[in-house]
Every structure is written in structure tokens, then in C-alpha cells.
Amino acid sequence: MNTNPSLIFLLVAAALTACNSGNDTPPERAVAVSPSPPPAPPSPWTYRACESTVASSPADTDAVTDGIWQGSLTNELTKTTEPWAAIVSADGRFHLRSSGYTQMAGTLDVDGNGYTGEGFAKTGGTKWHDGSQVSALTVAGTIAERDRLSGDFVLASGDAGCFEFAYDADLYERPSSLDLIDGRWIDYDDWSFLWIALDVTAEGAITGLDIYGCSYAGSMVLQDERFNLYAVALDILQRTDDSYTCWGPGSFEGFAYLEDAGDGSIANHFLHMALVAGNNAVRFSLHR
């Protein structure tokens, strides 16, 4: 049987008209929507404005300050916040260090859960606001014992800001032993050349030499075997050729502690030193 094509066209058109009757809006197309990513955690390198330091309150005993502390320091003049670490000894000496070579050092006077302190700050190459690389330092703040260390700093250069540190119990509350530091400790420069080697004996004696001909001699002493902090005395001796100035020269004192490189083995420890002589400060991060 032959079917009239015109009839077929009319039947299809009628069917489509019936389907769309009463609905002039075409159906919406489904659009896939990706879920919003979670907010990124705040970067330690992002500027965070200083807040008012919590006022200290009187206490029957002075807060314990010793420890290794991790956190950040903000320079309000340059509007920068960077990761810093702090070492504080039982006798109140402190050494704050950036992830680079800028350092602050001095002594704290603790009263209850508050403190004040004086010392100096040395840049790692750049300069402070007044063009100096070393500037007088004052600090003040509060301590939540074995928890938080916060405060404000002011430099004679005009730089000022604040810092906030958390107590690192995992790093500090490790037994110390001269056996752990016995051996050779080395470091490489930015061009992957071995630039320094220090030998430490089981009795804590230090000897060493760097590629510039500067020599090192001193000692490491246990302070409290319950904690991962060693007292260091180190003489940095200028070589006879004065064409290069050693990091000193001078008689430095300060602290050292061990940090795991990752797998927790003694062979992969880092030995971090923070040392002061007068208004000069040096730091080392050595490994096996």
C-alpha cells in the first residue's frame, strides 16, 4: 500500500504540537556543577596583622620558659609574616631565628606569666629600616607555660612587630646524650659543595674547618638529659689570609638541638646551632 508523504508530515506535526501544548519554554539543559574546593589553609608567609598582646597577670611563681618553639614573626613596618622558630633556655636566654639567616637574641626577665627582654637583631643580608644590619632589640609578652609564647618586638632601626610561638613538645622533650652527637657533621653551600665539617667527640669536644680556611674549636655540654637542648661554646678563628672574613671571628655561645631528617634514625639527624658573640649571631644546620 502506498502512503501519502504529505499525510505523514501532517500527523508528525500534530503530535509535536500536542506534546508542546501549554508549554512555550523549552526544557532546561542539565549543567554539571563542580563542588567548590575547600578553603586553603592560611599560608605562614601571608601577612597577618599583630593583635594586642594579652596582658600578663601576677602569679606566685614565674612561668617556665625553656623549650623549642615553632611559629611566626610579623614585621608591621614591612607588612610581612614569616615562619620563625625560638629557642629559650632555663636561664632565660632566647634565640629567635627565621627560615633564612635573620636572628634575634637576648635575655628575658620573667615576672609571673609575663616577660620583658633586651638583646639585638641581625639580618641575614638585607637591612633594617634605617639601613643597619644589626639593631638593638626590646621584647615584651606573655607565656602560657609549655603551651604558647607570644610577644611584641621593637628595634632601634624603627622596625617593630609581634611573634606567636607554640611549644614543640615532640622536639624538645627528647632525652639528650653526647652519644647522639658523636661524629662528623657537615653542610653544603648553594652550589652543592661541602663547605664545613665539624667533628664532635663522645665527650663533646668540637673541632672543624671550612673551605675558606676558618677553623672551629669548642665544646657541647648536656644541660638536662630530659630535654633535647645542648649548651655550645665555639671559637671561630680567622685564617691567616685576611682576604676572607670568617663568620666570626670570635668566641660564640649558644645552643644546639637535634632534629630528625624524616625516618627518625640517628644517622639522619640534623644538628641545629644558634650562637651569639656580642652583637654577632651565627647559625648552622648540619647533618651526618
C-alpha positions in Angstrom: 0.0 0.0 0.0 1.3 3.4 -0.9 1.2 6.1 1.9 0.9 9.8 1.0 4.0 11.6 2.3 2.0 14.8 2.9 -0.2 12.9 5.3 2.7 11.6 7.3 4.1 15.1 7.7 0.8 16.4 9.0 0.5 13.6 11.5 4.0 14.2 12.9 3.4 18.0 13.2 0.2 17.4 15.0 1.9 15.1 17.5 4.6 17.6 18.2 2.1 20.4 18.7 0.2 18.3 21.2 3.4 17.5 23.2 4.3 21.2 23.5 0.8 22.4 24.2 0.7 24.8 27.2 4.5 24.9 27.5 6.2 27.6 25.4 9.5 27.3 27.4 12.0 24.8 26.1 13.3 22.3 28.7 16.4 23.4 30.5 19.6 21.5 29.8 21.2 19.9 32.8 24.5 21.6 33.7 27.1 19.7 35.7 28.2 21.8 38.7 31.6 21.1 40.3 31.7 21.3 44.1 33.6 24.2 45.5 37.1 23.3 46.7 37.7 23.6 50.4 39.3 26.8 51.5 43.1 26.7 51.6 44.7 26.9 55.0 46.3 30.2 55.8 49.9 30.4 54.5 52.6 31.2 57.1 54.0 33.6 54.5 50.9 35.7 54.3 50.8 38.9 56.3 48.8 38.8 59.4 48.4 42.0 61.4 49.5 42.0 65.0 46.9 41.8 67.7 47.2 43.3 71.2 49.3 41.2 73.4 47.3 39.7 76.3 48.3 41.5 79.5 50.2 39.4 82.0 48.8 38.7 85.4 50.6 38.3 88.7 51.5 34.7 89.7 53.0 33.1 92.8 55.7 31.6 90.6 57.4 32.6 87.4 56.4 30.7 84.3 58.8 28.2 82.9 60.2 29.5 79.6 62.6 26.9 78.4 61.8 25.0 75.2 61.9 24.8 71.5 59.0 26.8 70.0 57.6 27.0 66.4 55.5 29.8 64.9 55.8 33.0 63.0 57.0 36.6 63.3 55.3 39.7 61.8 57.1 42.9 60.8 54.4 45.5 60.9 56.7 48.0 59.1 57.2 45.8 56.0 53.8 44.0 56.4 55.4 40.6 56.3 54.7 37.4 58.3 57.2 34.6 58.1 57.9 31.2 59.8 60.3 31.6 62.7 61.5 29.3 65.5 62.5 30.1 69.0 65.0 28.5 71.5 64.7 29.6 75.1 66.9 28.2 77.9 66.0 27.6 81.5 68.0 30.7 82.5 66.0 33.0 80.1 68.4 33.3 77.2 66.5 33.4 73.9 67.4 33.0 70.3 64.7 33.6 67.6 65.6 32.6 64.0 63.9 32.9 60.7 63.8 30.3 58.0 66.7 32.3 56.5 69.5 33.8 58.4 67.9 36.7 60.2 68.1 36.3 64.0 67.1 37.9 67.3 68.9 37.1 70.6 68.9 38.3 74.1 67.7 37.6 77.7 64.3 37.5 79.2 63.2 38.8 82.6 60.2 36.8 83.6 57.6 38.0 86.1 54.7 35.7 86.6 53.3 34.8 83.2 54.8 37.9 81.6 58.2 38.9 80.5 60.4 41.7 79.1 63.7 41.3 77.4 66.6 43.0 75.6 69.1 42.0 73.0 69.8 42.6 69.4 68.5 41.6 65.9 70.8 40.8 63.0 69.6 40.4 59.4 70.7 37.7 57.0 71.8 40.1 54.3 69.0 42.6 53.8 68.9 45.6 56.0 66.6 47.0 58.6 64.6 50.2 58.0 67.4 52.5 59.0 69.9 50.7 56.7 71.6 48.8 59.5 72.1 45.0 59.7 72.3 44.9 63.5 69.9 46.8 65.7 69.1 47.0 69.4 66.0 44.9 70.4 63.4 45.0 73.1 60.7 42.4 73.6 57.7 42.0 75.9 54.9 39.4 76.1 53.2 36.6 77.9 53.8 32.9 78.4 51.4 30.1 78.7 53.7 27.6 80.2 54.6 24.7 77.9 52.0 25.9 75.5 52.3 29.4 73.9 54.9 32.2 73.8 53.7 35.5 72.3 55.0 39.0 72.4 55.9 42.2 70.6 59.3 43.4 69.5 60.7 46.9 68.8 64.1 47.6 67.1 66.1 50.8 67.3 66.0 50.8 63.5 62.3 51.6 63.5 61.1 48.0 62.7 58.5 46.6 65.0 56.0 43.8 65.1 55.0 40.7 67.0 55.5 36.9 67.2 53.5 33.9 68.2 55.0 30.5 69.0 53.6 27.1 70.0 55.6 24.8 72.3 57.1 21.9 70.4 57.0 19.1 72.9 57.8 16.4 70.4 61.1 18.1 69.5 62.1 19.4 72.9 61.0 16.6 75.2 63.5 14.1 73.9 66.4 12.8 76.0 69.8 14.3 75.2 73.0 12.4 75.1 76.6 13.0 73.9 76.4 9.7 72.2 73.8 11.1 69.8 76.0 13.9 68.7 79.3 11.9 68.4 80.6 12.0 64.9 81.2 14.3 61.9 78.6 16.9 60.9 78.7 18.6 57.5 76.9 21.2 55.4 76.9 22.1 51.7 76.7 25.6 50.1 74.2 26.7 47.5 76.4 25.2 44.8 76.4 21.7 46.4 80.0 22.0 47.6 80.9 20.8 51.0 81.8 24.0 52.8 82.1 23.0 56.5 82.8 19.9 58.6 82.7 19.7 62.4 83.8 16.7 64.4 82.2 16.2 67.8 83.6 13.6 70.1 81.7 11.4 72.6 83.0 13.8 75.3 81.5 16.8 73.4 84.7 18.4 72.1 84.3 20.2 68.7 86.9 20.7 66.0 86.4 21.7 62.4 87.4 23.6 59.3 85.6 25.2 56.4 86.6 25.6 52.8 87.6 29.2 53.4 90.3 28.2 55.8 88.4 29.3 59.0 88.8 26.9 61.9 86.4 25.9 64.7 87.1 24.7 68.2 84.8 24.3 71.2 82.5 22.0 73.2 79.0 20.8 73.6 77.6 20.1 77.1 74.4 18.4 78.3 72.1 20.8 80.2 69.3 18.5 81.2 69.3 14.9 80.0 65.5 15.0 79.8 65.5 17.6 77.1 66.8 18.0 73.5 69.0 21.1 74.1 72.8 21.3 74.4 74.9 24.2 75.5 77.6 25.2 73.0 80.8 27.2 73.2 82.5 27.6 69.9 85.6 29.7 68.9 85.6 30.7 65.2 89.2 31.5 64.3 90.2 33.8 61.4 92.6 32.3 59.0 96.0 34.0 58.5 95.0 35.2 55.0 92.7 38.2 55.6 91.2 38.2 52.1 88.2 36.4 53.5 86.4 37.3 56.8 85.1 34.3 58.7 81.6 34.2 60.2 83.2 35.3 63.4 85.9 35.6 64.2 85.0 35.3 67.9 84.0 33.3 70.9 80.4 32.2 70.5 78.0 30.7 73.0 74.5 29.3 72.4 72.5 26.2 71.9 72.1 23.2 69.7 69.4 20.6 69.2 68.8 17.5 67.1 66.0 17.1 64.6 65.1 14.0 62.6 65.5 14.3 58.9 62.5 12.1 58.3 62.9 8.5 59.2 63.8 9.0 62.8 67.2 7.3 62.6 70.2 8.7 64.4 72.2 8.6 61.1 69.8 11.1 59.6 69.7 13.7 62.3 70.2 17.4 61.7 72.2 19.3 64.2 71.0 22.9 64.5 73.2 25.5 66.3 72.3 29.1 67.2 75.2 31.0 68.6 75.9 34.6 69.8 79.1 36.6 70.4 78.5 40.2 71.4 76.2 41.6 68.7 77.0 38.9 66.2 74.9 35.8 65.7 75.6 32.7 63.5 73.6 29.6 62.9 74.3 26.2 61.4 72.2 23.3 60.2 74.5 20.3 59.8 73.8 16.7 59.0 75.8 13.5 59.0 
